[in-house]
Amino acid sequence: MTENSETTVTIALTRHGETDWNAAGRMQGTSDIPLNDTGREQARASSERFVGGGWHHVVTSPLSRASETGRIIADGLGIAMSGVYSDLQERHYGEAEGLTDAEAAALWSDGEFPGLESRDDVADRGLDSLVDIARDLHGSAVIVVAHGTLIREVLRRLTSVPIPSILNGATSIVERSGGSWRVITVNDEPLDDEPLSDQGA
């Protein structure tokens, strides 16, 4: 499928709801930790915020905390789950997964955990996934349920504006039009940003 250069795709990057590891401050990465009850409530709240927004599709990371969040959102909106993109999964934290920041720092004071995925690699695969979604679902408004670090690294690639930590259940909206990206909101708050071409991304 060839994407028309004039076609606009709106993507709502939504972080999954809370898990028990989130609540305990543990690094999850690619560990497949399910939502807790608070996370399910956050997913329902996200779905309510999307009502009336003209959203067409929900796609997710393969990890269960993202896919369950996506199902809750899709069910609330009465739209279909439209796919899973493997490269939307969270940054891999290697041997530090399951540890708190303090526990990991006690073992690796330089922050270089064995098996840690680089931020650049996270941003590369995240942005490649968004380009694939824009191609596959061109002309649509798509809710993409993924993970905090991946969303933050993608946003950092798309704008020079400082990006805060991404909150559980929060949405950051980006738009792709004519080969350029623009960040519209971060954590459900407006962001004043200029379009950035794919070459700059």
N, C-alpha and C positions, 0 to 999 in steps of 0.2 A: 504494500500500500504506500503510495507516494503522498506525502503531506503537502498540501497547497501552502505556499509561503505566506499567503494572506490569511490562512485559517488561524483563529485564536483558540487556544486551549487554556482553560482555567483549572488549576490543580490546587486542591486544599490539602496541604500536608498536615496530617493530624497524628499526634502522638497517641499511642495506645493508653488505656487506663492503667491505674496503679496495680502493682503486684505486691506480694509480701516482701520481695527483695527490694523493691523501690522504697517501701515503707521503712525497711531496716537499713537503707543506705548501702545496699550491696550492688556491686557491678554485675549486670546481667549478661550483656553482650549477646552471644549467640545461644546461651543457655535458654532452654524453652520453659520459662516460668509462666504459669497461668495468671490471669486476672484474679484479684480478690474482689470482695463485695463492693469496696469503695471504687475499684476500677470499673466495675460494671455500672455503677451509678454515674461515674464520669462519662462513660461511653453513651449512656442514655441522655445525659445532658448535652453532649456533643451533637447527638442526633437531633435533639430539639432545636439547637442553634441553626442547623442546616435547613429546617422546615421552611418551605417557600422560596428557597434559593435557586431552584431550577437545576438541581444536581441530577446527573444522568447515570453515573457509574460509581461503584466502590471497588477499589483494588487494594491489596494488602501485601505486606511482608508474609513469608511463610511461617513465622513464629506464632504460636497459639495466642499470645497476648494481643498481637495485632489482628489476627484473623477473627478472634472473638469480638474485639472492639468493632471491626468492620461489619460483622454480621449484625450486631446490635444496631449500628447506625443504619445499615441497609434496611433492616426490618422496620425501623422507625420511620423511614422515608418511603417504604414500599417500592424500593428499587432493587435490582439484582446485584449480587456480587459478580464482578466482571473479570476477575483474574487474580493470580498471585505472581508477583515478580520477585524472584529469589534474591536479587541483588539489593532489595529494599531492607534486608535483615540488618540488625544492629551491628555496630563495630565489634569485632572480636577482641576481647581483652586478654586472651591467652590464659596463662596460669593465674591471673588475678581474678578471674570470674568467680563470683560467690563471696569475694572479700569486700570489706568496707575500704574506703580510702585510707584510713589509718592503718588497717591491717596490711594493706598492700604496700604502703610507704615504709612500714617496718621491715618488710622483706626486700623491697627494691626502692631505695631512697631516690634514685634518679628517675623513677617513674617509667622505666623501660622494662615492662613486664615481659617475660619470655612468651613469644607468640603474639604479642600485641600488634594489631593491624594499624597501619599508619593513617593519620587523618586525611592525607591526600588520597590514599586508596579508597577510603570511605566516601569522600566527596566525589571521586571519579565514578565509582559504580552507582552511587545515588543519582548523580546527574544523568548518567547514561540511562538509568531506569526511567527517569522523567522524560527523556527524549523518546524512549521506546513507547511510553504511555501516550505521549503527544502524537506519535505516529499511529499507534494502534487505535486510539480513540479520538482522532482529530475532530475538531469542531464541537467537542463536548466539555462539560464541566464535571471533573472527576475528583472524588474524595480518595486520597491515598493515605492509608493508615500504615504508619511506620514507627520509627524509634527516635528517641531524643537526640542522641549524638549524630545519627545519620542526617536527620532533618537540619540540625544546627550547622553541620559541615556543608551541606548543600546550600543553605542560605548564605553562609560565609563566602561561598564561591560565586553566588549570584549578586551580591551587593557589598559595597565597602562600608555600609552602616554596621556598627557593632551589633552582634546578635547575642541576646541573653540565653540562659539555659531554657530549654523547651519544657513546658509544663505538661504533666499527664493530662490527656484529654483536650489539650489546647490545639488550635489550628493556625497555621501560617499559610496564607494564600499567595500563590505565584501564578503568573500569566505568561504564556509564550505566544508571540505573534510575530510573523515575518522573520523567524529565526532569532528573535531577541526574547530575553527573559526580563520580567519585572516582578519585584517582590511587593505585594500589596499590603499584607498584614503579617505580623509576627506575634504569636501568642494571643491571637484575637484582637490585637491592637493595630491601628493603621501605621504604615511606614511610608515616609516620603522618600521615594527612590526613583532613579532613572533607569530606563531599560538597558540591559547589558546583552551584547550580541553573543552568539555561541562561540565566536572566536575569543572573546574575553573570558568566557567561562571554562 
